[in-house]
Amino acid sequence: MSDNGDPEKKGGVWDLDKQLDQPMDEEAKTVRNVCGDQTYCSVGTVLQLAFQSLGVVYGDLGTSPLYVFKNIFPAGIDAPEDLLGALSVIIYSLTLIVLVKYVLIVCRANDNGQGGTFALYSLLCRHAKIKTVPNQDQSDEELTTFSRSTFGEKSFSECTKRWLEGHAVMRNILLILVLVGSCAVIGDGILTPAISVLSAVGGINAGRSQISNDVVVLVSVGILVLLFIVQQFGPEKVGWLFAPVVLLWFLVIGGIGIFNIWKYDTSVLKAFSPMYVYVYFKKGGITGWASLGGIVLCINGTETLFADVSHFPVLSIQIAFTVVVFPCLLLAYSGQAAYLMKNRDHVIDAFHYSIPEHIYWPVFAVATAAAIVASQAIITATFSLVKQALALGCFPRVKVVYTSRNRHQIYIPEINWILMILCILITVRFRNQAEIGNAAGTAVVIVMLVTTFLMMLVMILVWRCHWTLVLIFSVLTFVVEGTYLSAVLPKVNQGGWVPLVLTLAFFVVMYGWHYGTEIRYDIEMHSKVSMAWLLGLGPSLGLVRVPGIGLVYSEIANGVPRIFSHFITNLPAIHSVVVFVCVKYLPVCTVPEEERFLVKRIGPENFHMFRCVVRYGYKDDHNRDDEFEKKLFDNLFTFVRLESLMEGSPGSDVSSILNQDTMWNNHSSSIPYSNADLSIASVDSIEPDDSPVHIGQSLAYSSVPPSKQLVELDGIEFLNRCRDAGVVHILGNTVVHARGGSNFFRKVAIDYLYAFLRKICRGNSVLFNVPHESLLSVGQIFYV
């Protein structure tokens, strides 16, 4: 508050949520306490969520005992010492990579509860200006979810930040790494269902039945087809079964492991000594090093663990792993090793052979069910990743369907059918676990390396760790994961080429789309019309102003888009009210509903032109705003009302103004009003680049004279009449072509790849839920 009683303005935005300071309702508190801040979670709630996390987070990691030993020793076991060494490497891989790196460190790097490669990238984009499409401004940085750190001028974090921001090449390399890691996760979403289901069903031949491999493949394909078909209905109705199934699975494999250790060979427990890791590589040499390509499968599912962290608090995930998952996996692998000590010729299917005879078929059924749950987990993680990429402009527009009442579960039809077709082709093509295992191992290592690199930047820019800690973490993880990478690359010709081809294919699509999106945004920014030109046209804009409201959609949040000048140049009339609508996604997980809309006036009042900036996070979805147009007009009408009220003299605070406004609104049902807390921006200045900025604490104004209420009534009635006359959605259809002298890469990327992707993807009119009869498309061609 200034000394004269006037509000201190920083660009003219009033955040009514902060002014009114309304208490949070109990349901919102419960959700926030459970999912956002573990400090307020009761012990019972944490344990309940830990139990539920088993079915969502750990299904993929938990089914790895089905196929690990077969891929470690494809040619058989030469000596018992080799078995002990391999088991020791498995134990310390689970300990160092899964427990220490992912569960204890990486999971804590979540973006307000969101995990995955794009969540880390979004977190970095908020702390440094490294986003290649710079569509955020100062007002966006004041969102309650836009948390960021500040650095000292000479700190290591600040130097790293300036280095990244000052080199466009490094920003592009970072984006490429993020896309490569994301594409590898999608590839894992194709390979994991194939190897999990095929391994589970293949156990039917483990000495109990004599069924041909063709039948096993056919049954596996049938299960996979059914799994992908039911995705459209969502897992909500059967999701409650996931956690009990996976918990039963872990208890079963842990119990069988204890039984086999006791029955066959307790000496396998010596593998917990790290000395056997050294002996294994010293004795095995090249063979021991090559076996790492199979050992890496024991950590298959770690990236799914991080991608699905958004469903549960980190504490619950950590408890579930340390109490249930980690000990049961260690017992399962130790039990299989103990069995193989006496039955080395059964390494071809160690898990199923090691099951006691009298419980074989029940365990077989549980294994198949666990494999299906694991496949469901990676498919869900793939959907979430694609949605995040879509929001950040790195994936073509696809249909996103919410399959649960709370809108936590999503389904993407196009991605689902692509995954199904590729998964079936891989299952039928390879027909065995070995080559699919080599492929899955390559995908796992690629994702781990990308995550490690991003975690280095998170530790520097977000956590502000000392450079020595960053160095220790980087060296240790790169040594371990680099060794794994060196072991899986020689297996490219044995199935390892599959994830490379899948990653390359999806990378071309994602980077090509982002490249075209970046070019279109640059075109809009550099071709926008000056405000002086618009003001020079006068209130009528040099045209006939016809009744109605025109919503002009654009990707820029300030200035006048080129599409509008193109429109009024070629048509003799324009609507009485024009609203420039900018729908943009920010590098935050979500934007609170009360902070989503920013409304400003463009030019003098008699121009009847406004700007509405609608902000979403990558977790939000514009498609779920079924009443988007109504919400937009509610905010517009509220802005006009408050604008008229605040043009009076100071004297009363915002809450008293709203109380008077609400009482007046009750006597005038024709005036729409949103009771939600809104962020309202003041009149836009002549300079188009002025951005609205939130200001804090209470504002004081005088009582509203009747004459001012009459002026407000006229403004509101004018908007109402224009709205009743009709609303037209004006969308630009910008076509980009490469210039004649462009290089080969640019021509292919713009004229063929991006043009093809735009042709087959969903249009903006579908994305914005625009009625076809209210749509007006304005085309323009740019050569770049």
Secondary structure, 3 states (H helix, E strand, C coil): CCCCCCCCCCCCEEEHHHHHCCCCCHHHHHHHHHHCCHHHCCHHHHHHHHHHHHHHHCHHHHCHHHCHHHHHCCCCCCCHHHHHHHHHHHHHHHHHHHHHHHHHHHHHHCECCECCHHHHHHHHHHHCCCCCCCCCCCCHHHCCCCCCCCCCCCCHHHHHHHHHHHCHHHHHHHHHHHHHHHHHHHHHHHHHHHHHHHHHHHHHHCCCCCCCHHHHHHHHHHHHHHHHHHHHHCCCCCHHHHHHHHHHHHHHHHHHHHHHHHHCCHHHHHHHCCHHHHHHHHHHCHHHHHCHHHHHHHHCCHHHHHHHHHHCCHHHHHHHHHHHHHHHHHHHHHHHHHHHHHCHHHHHHHHHHCCCHHHHHHHHHHHHHHHHHHHHHHHHHHHHHHHHHHHCCCCCCCCCEECCCCCCCEECHHHHHHHHHHHHHHHHHHCCHHHHHHHHHHHHHHHHHHHHHHHHHHHHHHCCCCHHHHHHHHHHHHHHHHHHHHHHHHHHHHCCHHHHHHHHHHHHHHHHHHHHHHHHHHHHHHCCECHHHHHHCCCCCCCEEEEEEEEEEECCCCCECHHHHHHHHHCCEEEEEEEEEEEEECCCCCCCHHHCEEEEEECCHHHCEEEEEEEECCCCCHHHCCCHHHHHHHHHHHHHHHHHHHCCCCCEEHHHHHHHHHHHHHCCCCCCCCCCCCEEECEECCCCCCCCCEECCCCEECCCCHHHHHHHHHHHHHHHHHHHHCEEEEEEEEEEECCCCCCHHHHHHHHHHHHHHHHHCCCHHHHCCCCHHHEEEEEEEEEC
